[in-house]
Amino acid sequence: MNILKRIFGNSQTNFKEENKMKITIVCAAGKQGSKLVQEALSRGHEVTAVVRPTDKAPAGAKVITKDLFDLTLNDLKDSDVVIDAFGAWTEDTLPQHSTSLKHLCDILSGTNIRLLVVGGAGSLYINPEHTACVSDGPDFPDIFKPLAAAMAKALSELRQRNDIKWTYLSPAGDFQAEGVRTGKYILGGEELTLNSKGESVISYADYAIAMIDEAENGNHIQQRFSVVSE
């Protein structure tokens, strides 16, 4: 396991007008996407939410009503950062983790627009040699293995892209949609990181803090990193 790294707090109190960014959040109507919109807006950023025609748009953001696969560079060209909050869970849609990410990479290829990806925990390593992942463990639920495999495949393909400024953020193993916003998190790397209680857990709200911190700071370009609650 990773040794615990630096503990971060919410940086929004240090926000200055000159640091205002244009952040586009794809699949912004989902549970994580909406948390990202709220966090970015709370810091004063200019936020564009990409939602499907059947989705309810988050309040306070500019809106692009369009399916992810129909997006073009023209839709995203004014962004400083694009955050991909795509999710798919059914057997027939799992391959879209790869195809959707490839589509975003292709249209952003060669630009200075950074692409941040809401990732999964199943592909985090559990040994220093990086030969075994969380999803390989005996306690990993069988029901989630296809999803973990699909997301791991998408990450593996993303790692081959050197034509885009990508970042992949994995959450803790227990990713809690309704968890409280503490305003703090522990930064980890490629390995599963446990907090001081020996837990791997984080709320969607605290994950959103970490993601918007990365949008502002750009510390993990062409890297995967992870976060866990304090």
N, C-alpha and C positions, 0 to 999 in steps of 0.2 A: 504493500500500500504506500501511497505517497505520504511523506511527512507533511504535516499541515503547513500551509504557506500563509502569507500575510492576510490579515483580516481587514476587509474593506467596509467602509460605511457608505451611506448614500451621499453622492457627490453633488446633489442638486443645489445644496446651499451655497456652493462655490461657483455656481453658474453666472456667467457674465454675458451681456448682450452680444458682445463680439464673438462669442463662441457658439452662437445660434447655428444650428445645422438644419439641412433639409433631409429628413428621414422618411423613407417610404417603407411601409410595412405590408408585406404580401400575405394574404389570408388573415386579414386584420380582424375579422369578425369572430374568430375562434377564441377559446378561453385564454390561450397564451398570447395570441395576437392582440386581443383587446387590452391585456395587461401591459403589453409593450407600448401600445398607443397611449394609454394613460400615463405611463412613466415618462415617455418622451415629451408629452404635452406639459406635464407638471414641471419640466425643466425649462420650458420656454422654446422648445424646438418647433420648427415648422414640419408638421407631420401630414403625410399623405397615406390614406388607408386604401388598400386594394381589396375589394370585396366582390363576391359573385353577385349576379342580379338577384338571387334568392336570399341573400344575407342582409341582416340589419347592420347598417354602417355605424361605427363607433362615433360618439358625439365629440365635437371639437376639432376633428381632423378634416382636411380636404379629402375628397373621395374619388377614386377611380372604380367604376363599376364594370368589372371585367374578369373573366376567368384567367387564372395564372397562365395557362397555355396560350392565351390570346394576347398576352402582353408583348409589346415591342420596345425597342430601345427608345423610341420617341416618348413612350409613357414614363420612362425612368430616367431620362437623360439629364434632368435638372437635380437629381438626388445626389447628396454626398454619400449616403449609405442606403442600401436596400437590405431589409431584414426579411428573411424567408421563414415564415411561421407555418409552412405547409404541414399537414398531417393526413395520413390515410391509415385505416385500420382493417378494412375488409380484404379478403384474399385476392379479389380481382383488382383492387386499387393499390395494393402494396408496391407493385413495380413503379408506380408514379413517384415514389420517393426519389428514384433515379432519374426518371424522365423529366420531372418538374425541375429538379435541380440542374440538370443538363440544359434545359431550356433557358433558365435564368443566367447560367454561366455563358451560354452562347450569345445571348443578346447583350451581355455586359462585357464580353471579351474585348480586351484591348483598351478599355476605358479606365479612368481613375476612380470609378464608383466602386466602393467596397461592398462586398456581399457577405452578410452575416447570417448564419444558418442556425435555427433552433434544432438541435440535434437530440440524440438519444443516449442513454447510459449503458445500454447493453454492450456496446463496443469498447467501453473503457477497459483497460488492462488490469489484471489482478496479480500480475507478477512482474518483477523487474526486467525479465527477459522479453516482455511483451509478446508472449506466445499463447497466453490464455486471456479470455475476456469474461466479463461479468455473465454474459449469456451462455458461457460454457459451463458455468457452475451447476452443481447438482440441485441447488435450491431455486434456480431460475425457473419460473413457471412455464410449462410447455406452451400455454396459450399465447405467451408473448414472444416466443422464439421466432416465428415468421416475421413479425414486425421488427425485431432486433436485427434479423438477418438482412431485411430489406434496407434498413437504415445504415447498417454497416457497409453494405454494398455501395450505397450512395456516397458515403464518406470515403470509401476506398477510391471511387471514381473521381471524387472532388480533389483528392490528394494528387492526382495526376495533372491537374490543371495549373499551369504556370502562366496562363494568359489572363488571370483575374485575381484581384486582391480579396481572397476569401478568408473567412474565419468560421470555425465550427465550434459551437458551445454546447457541451454535454451537461445535462443536469445531474443531480445526485440520483441514486437508485430509486429512492422514494420521492417521486415528483408530485407534490400535493397541489391540486388545482385550487382548493379552498383554504390552503394554509395561510397563516398570518404573515403580514408584511413586517419584518423586524427591522429592515433597513441595513442589515449586515449580512455578509457572506464570507466564506473562505475560498480563496482561489486555489484550484488544483490544476494538474496537468493532464497527461495522457492516462494516468492510472486512477482507479477508484480511490477517492480520498474520504476518510472518515473524520468527523468532527470530534470535539473533546469528549463527547458522550459515547463515542464509538458508533455513531450513526451516519448513514448516508441518506440525507433527507434535505429537501429544499422546497419552498413554496413557489408557485408560479410568480407571485409578486416579487419575491427576492431575486428570483432568476431574471426577471425583467430589469431589476436594478443593475445586475451584472452585465446584461446585454447592452443596455443603454450606456453604461460606463465604457464598455468596449467600443461602442459606436463613437463616443466622444474622444477616446484616447488612442484607439488603433494599436494596441499593444501586442496583438496576436495575429498579424497578417500572415496568411498561408500557414496557419497552425490550428490544431484542435486544442481546446482547454476545457476545464470543467469547473463547476462550482458546487458548494455544499453549504448548508446553514452553519452558523457559528456554534 
